[in-house]
Structures are given as C-alpha cells and as structure tokens.
Amino acid sequence: MKRFTFSFLALSVLICFSTNTGAQPNFRQYPITDTFTNGSDVFAEDINNDGYQDIVAVGKANGGEVAWWENDGEQNFTFHSIKQNFYGARGVRAEDLNDDGEIDIIAAAWRDNTILWWENDGNENWTEHEIDTNFVGAHTVDIKDVNGDGYMDVLCSGFDYYGHEGEIAWWESDGQIPIGWEKHLISARFQQSPFVFGADMDGDDDLDVIACGELNDEVYWWENLGNETFTEHMIDNNFDAAHTVIAKDIDGDEDLDILGAACISGKLAWWENIGYNDFVKHGLGAFPGALWLDAADFDQDGKVDLLSAGMGSPKLAIWQNLGGNQFEMHFISSSFSSAFCAVPTYMDGDDDIDIVAIGYNSDKISWFGNQLFNPDYLDGPESVAFDHQRQRYLVSSAHEDCIVAIDKITHVQEIFKDGLDSPLGNCINDNVIYVSVGEELKGFDLETGDEVFTLQIPCIQHLDGMTCDNNGFLYVIDTGGKIHKVDIANNSYETIVGSGLSTWVQDCIFDPFNNRLLSVGYVAVAPIQAIDLETYQVSTATSTPFGNYDGITIDQFGNVYLASHYSPGKIIQYQADFSSYEVISTGHNQPAGLDFNQYDNMLVIPNFTGNTVDYLPVQVTGENLITPEVDPVKIYPKYPKGLYFLNLKNASKVYSEKLIIR
C-alpha cells in the first residue's frame, strides 16, 4: 500500500502509542448495543449520580422492555433491565419525580394503555408505581412542572391504533409520598397522537403544550391560561403524517419555535414563531422516513443547528445553521440504520454536544462523539501512507468514506478527501495519493486534493491493497485473487496475476531488493507469496505460523512486517531472507494496511475495528530487529536528555549518527 524509497538511517528510540485524533460538524460513532430489539425511544441522564451520562431506552425486547445502560466513565456500558413484558413500550424519560435527589424512570406502553414510573432508591433498586393504567394508546411522555407548583408532572399523548382517537393529557403530582396523580385532559381532537412536548411558547412563564396528530396531519399548541385550562392554537394542518414536534429557539430571537418530522411523507420542517400566536413554516429537504428533528449548537458558532433521524437513507444528519434561515445537511453515519430517535446530550465531558441515537430495525443504540474539540475521523481505518513532504500520515477511513490526514507530530486530524465510498488501499507516488474505491482506482493531488487520476478496473471482489515500484507502475490487489499492474502515465492496466494467490488476498508490497511483489491473504496459516516482476510467476516466499493477514510492508533493509488479525492482533517481523521471525507487538484491534516510515523508522498501524492508529518506533539493522520496550500510551526514555553519538554496524559498514533526546 506504500512506495519504497531508499534511505539508510538505521536507529530507534522506544515506544508504541495510540491516538484517537477533526469546520463542519463531525461525529464518531460509539456502539452501546446492537441487540435491543425494536428500540423506539432513548434518553440520556446520569442515573446513578456518578457524574457520567447513562442511557435509558424502551423497545420490544422481552415482551416490551424498559432498560438502562450504566456508563463507567470510560464509555463502557453495562445493561440493566428495569421492566419486561411492558406490552407496547413506546416512550421513556428520566427525571427526579419525588424530589429525593435520585433520578427516576417514567415510561408509557401503548398496548398496555399504561404509564408507570420506577422509583430509584439511590442504589439503582427500582420500585414500580402506577400513574395511569387506562390511558388508551399511551405513547410518548414528557416530564415538566405544568402548573408551577414545584412538583414534576407527566404529559402523555394517546395513539389508538384501533379507535383512531388520541388524547393529550397531563397528570398532576400532589407532591406527597407516595405520589398521587390526577389526570387533566388537554384535548381529544387528534386521530392518533404520537408526540407531546411541554414548553413556554408565549413567554408568560407558564408551561404550554405542543402535540401533533398523525392521521389528520396537524400540529397544535395549547396555551396555558392557568387553573388547568388550555386554549388551542393551530400551527399547521397540512404536515402529512406528523410524527414528532418539539420546541427550541432556532433563530436566536429568544422565543420558541417548533420543530417537526413527518415519517410517511418524509418531511422535515420548522415553524418560526413571529409572535402573536403566528408561525411561519420553513421546510427542509426531503428526508425519507423522517421520525425526529431536534436542535442544538453542535459547532458552537452561536447558531442553533438541527438534528434529524429517520428510517430511510440518510438515517442521521446534522443541518448546520448558516444564518438567514439557511441550513446545510451533513450525514453523520452510514452504518447506523433505521434511526428512530436521536437526542443531543453531553457524553464525554469535553464541552461540545454529542448525540445518542436508537435504531428500530437495527436494534442498535449508539452515541456519537462530537469531534469539535477533539476531531477524530477514524472509523474503519484500513491503510496508511506517509506524506514525507508535508509530514503527515494519510489514512483510508472506510466507514467515514474519506481519507484522513494526521499530523506526524501533533496527531491532529483533518479530512484530506471525503465523499469516497469505503476507500481501502492507498499509496503515494510522486505528488499523488492513489486510493482503491470499489472497482475504481482514484488519484488525488497531495497539495490541492484535486482528483487527477481515475481508472475503472472490473473485479471479482473489490480493489484493496496496493503498492508502487520505482518506475511509475502501481500494483493493485483484487481480493478475488488477482493483481493488476497500472500504467499511471497511460491510464491503463493489465492483469499480471489471475490465479495462484492466497484466498482473500489483501495486500502487497514492492520488494526492490529482489524486483518482486510480496503478498498476503486473509486465511489461516497464510504464506507470504512472491510474484516475480519479470515472469509474473507466483511462489511461496515462506510459510508462516499465523494468518488472517490484512497488511504487509517492508523497511529499507528488506525486513518484512505483517499485520495479523489473529487474536490478540499482532505485528510480525521477518528478516529479509525469511530465516527467522519475531512477534514485535500485540494487542492491536484488527491491524490492517500498515506502513513503514523509513525516515523515522516508524511502523504505522491502522486498527480497523479499534478506529485508532498505532505508532511503533523500531530499531532496525541489516541483520536483526532489536525489539524496544513497548508502552501503549507514554514514552519512557532509557537515557537522560542530551546529545548522543550512535555507531550502528552491519556486515559491511559502520554508520555513525547523532541522536538528540529531548
């Protein structure tokens, strides 16, 4: 995947360290679970008061389940079930209902026609209490102090699949122990009401109510007049299959606007509050299966952005607020499917706003870390090449559909090129980086990022690893068992190997000492194979005791390095004559198309499932590799700061080099 050039500096210092190192909004996905069946609502709150945001959700699992995932502060989540056989579990919120300083859970189930809450005793032991067991089609809930008496009340919408009627109601807390609840009807006008939200819409310091009706395409708000009375105001009666409505100040004029998503029609819109109970509708672009629209300032530019989720494609997106009521959509993830709900929250303590999302058909819950202050575009890093002139590493980030540039010194990331469909292998030749994208080879100018080369190569599977020789030819792997030789100057290719390669061949490297390619495959006990560049004959360079190789590279002395997925993921070094090998590093997360930066004697290792890049300095000679001590995070020099003179000897010559330890 990289180009070999000659340079004979041979020295090393010591360590192995990892980096997870981002202005349009950019997010990195962190899976919480992919087994929570048909999740329909999610909420983030610090349930156990340990300072870390936990996750609460409802879904169809176990006959209808209410559950929470405990965050240990290292973003490891432990599942806890609160309630099972809660038939039709649909909406959930977390709030301190009884004012004891502990976060309780409130949920609604439309098939059971029930609203329940679970009291937290402070040790996350839960006592179940009823709010209403006869509220037809109990759907979504919101927890607000409706009457301003200091006690948290409960709002709920009714979605009756059978009678096609739905109430909007609230339950007044009496503030006693145990809490007593009194139901108050706000409206029964809707046919199937999927969502309710409480907010002060008119700025008079009491709580108003917003809701929508799916069958009659309506969005309404009810003005709180006090004494448990509400006056109805229509916002829109033509929002086809309205599904979700919430209130946020979108335009920064200090009054609340309305956000809405309509599933069946695939519509997103917001209604600008211009005062005097008047609203101006602003439609956004089509968003198939739209289920959710929320808002927060994700890029911290002082303007509120939008967050949408849907069952279609794209599934999750940020709508960056450009000012003047103009929004630009950016996809968040191509791997999170059937998004049902997505909420802004703070998950990692870095002061930018993250996202938690739940997927219905995918059974997933994930959180998405905002990379505003710590940009990280690595999601499925597959290969890496060193751009010496600009002192950066260029990494193919397959799941982010981009090439990421990582500064060699600071490890700060930025996107070099996006809009690629799962880029895999890459290598640099002259001033161009070449990238394999499906059945296409693309080249981008390293200075401008402009696309300067493209070549279609029909494949059995897809293009993957690549390398280049010293004569301007690329060699590209087809994982179906072929190697193609690409003539860059003439924009053409020929297939030089069509059989005889390892199953699921992954990567190759040019060996200038023997004018051959070396290749490896993703198969158990895989050999290193040699392809003679005069005859194109395939032979076995050496058998190996490992396998599942995803990367191969070479240093300036001809020593060969392999990246193996064998658990724990390991890096193996072979002497140039294949007389011996050594496992020089372990613990990598599916290491892939590694590169040897021979200017710094640095192995650079992308971890495909770890979403990281590891940097492994090594000491090399023409005869042996001396394995340095390895620490996964920090550098511990063996010698104090100062200037040192190193005499490095191989079989024919002594090299003298200066080494400065700072």
Secondary structure as GFF3:
##gff-version 3
##sequence-region A 1 662
A	DSSP	beta_strand	17	19	.	.	.	ID=ss1
A	DSSP	beta_strand	27	33	.	.	.	ID=ss2
A	DSSP	beta_strand	41	45	.	.	.	ID=ss3
A	DSSP	beta_strand	54	59	.	.	.	ID=ss4
A	DSSP	three_ten_helix	61	63	.	.	.	ID=ss5
A	DSSP	beta_strand	65	71	.	.	.	ID=ss6
A	DSSP	beta_strand	77	83	.	.	.	ID=ss7
A	DSSP	beta_strand	89	95	.	.	.	ID=ss8
A	DSSP	beta_strand	104	109	.	.	.	ID=ss9
A	DSSP	beta_strand	114	120	.	.	.	ID=ss10
A	DSSP	beta_strand	126	132	.	.	.	ID=ss11
A	DSSP	beta_strand	138	144	.	.	.	ID=ss12
A	DSSP	beta_strand	153	158	.	.	.	ID=ss13
A	DSSP	beta_strand	166	173	.	.	.	ID=ss14
A	DSSP	beta_strand	181	190	.	.	.	ID=ss15
A	DSSP	beta_strand	195	199	.	.	.	ID=ss16
A	DSSP	beta_strand	208	213	.	.	.	ID=ss17
A	DSSP	beta_strand	218	226	.	.	.	ID=ss18
A	DSSP	beta_strand	229	236	.	.	.	ID=ss19
A	DSSP	beta_strand	242	248	.	.	.	ID=ss20
A	DSSP	beta_strand	257	262	.	.	.	ID=ss21
A	DSSP	beta_strand	267	275	.	.	.	ID=ss22
A	DSSP	beta_strand	278	283	.	.	.	ID=ss23
A	DSSP	beta_strand	290	296	.	.	.	ID=ss24
A	DSSP	beta_strand	305	310	.	.	.	ID=ss25
A	DSSP	beta_strand	316	323	.	.	.	ID=ss26
A	DSSP	beta_strand	326	331	.	.	.	ID=ss27
A	DSSP	beta_strand	339	345	.	.	.	ID=ss28
A	DSSP	beta_strand	354	359	.	.	.	ID=ss29
A	DSSP	beta_strand	365	370	.	.	.	ID=ss30
A	DSSP	beta_strand	381	387	.	.	.	ID=ss31
A	DSSP	beta_strand	392	397	.	.	.	ID=ss32
A	DSSP	beta_strand	402	407	.	.	.	ID=ss33
A	DSSP	beta_strand	413	418	.	.	.	ID=ss34
A	DSSP	beta_strand	426	429	.	.	.	ID=ss35
A	DSSP	beta_strand	432	437	.	.	.	ID=ss36
A	DSSP	beta_strand	440	445	.	.	.	ID=ss37
A	DSSP	beta_strand	451	456	.	.	.	ID=ss38
A	DSSP	beta_strand	463	468	.	.	.	ID=ss39
A	DSSP	beta_strand	473	478	.	.	.	ID=ss40
A	DSSP	beta_strand	482	487	.	.	.	ID=ss41
A	DSSP	beta_strand	492	497	.	.	.	ID=ss42
A	DSSP	beta_strand	505	511	.	.	.	ID=ss43
A	DSSP	beta_strand	516	521	.	.	.	ID=ss44
A	DSSP	beta_strand	528	532	.	.	.	ID=ss45
A	DSSP	beta_strand	538	542	.	.	.	ID=ss46
A	DSSP	beta_strand	549	554	.	.	.	ID=ss47
A	DSSP	beta_strand	560	564	.	.	.	ID=ss48
A	DSSP	beta_strand	569	574	.	.	.	ID=ss49
A	DSSP	beta_strand	581	588	.	.	.	ID=ss50
A	DSSP	beta_strand	595	597	.	.	.	ID=ss51
A	DSSP	beta_strand	602	607	.	.	.	ID=ss52
A	DSSP	beta_strand	612	617	.	.	.	ID=ss53
A	DSSP	beta_strand	619	620	.	.	.	ID=ss54
A	DSSP	beta_strand	625	626	.	.	.	ID=ss55
A	DSSP	beta_strand	642	649	.	.	.	ID=ss56
A	DSSP	beta_strand	654	661	.	.	.	ID=ss57
###
